[in-house]
């Protein structure tokens, strides 16, 4: 596997995990209208 493809896949994986963690750490608003 070329290093460029490996680095690209690793970056996409890290961004996906990072966005999931940030989304999970955000406090959920009790009222959807006052988000």
C-alpha positions in Angstrom: 0.0 0.0 0.0 1.4 3.4 -1.0 2.2 5.7 1.9 0.1 8.5 0.4 -3.0 6.3 0.4 -2.2 5.1 3.9 -1.8 8.7 5.2 -5.0 9.8 3.5 -7.0 6.9 5.0 -5.5 7.6 8.4 -6.4 11.2 8.2 -10.0 10.4 7.2 -10.3 8.0 10.1 -8.9 10.5 12.6 -11.3 13.2 11.4 -14.3 10.8 11.6 -13.3 9.7 15.1 -12.6 13.3 16.2 -16.0 14.6 14.9 -17.8 11.7 16.6 -16.0 12.5 20.0 -16.8 16.2 19.7 -20.4 15.5 18.8 -20.7 13.1 21.8 -19.1 15.7 24.2 -21.5 18.5 23.2 -24.2 19.1 25.8 -27.6 18.1 24.4 -30.1 20.9 24.5 -33.3 20.0 26.4 -35.4 22.1 24.0 -34.7 21.6 20.3 -35.9 25.1 19.4 -33.4 26.7 21.8 -30.5 24.8 20.4 
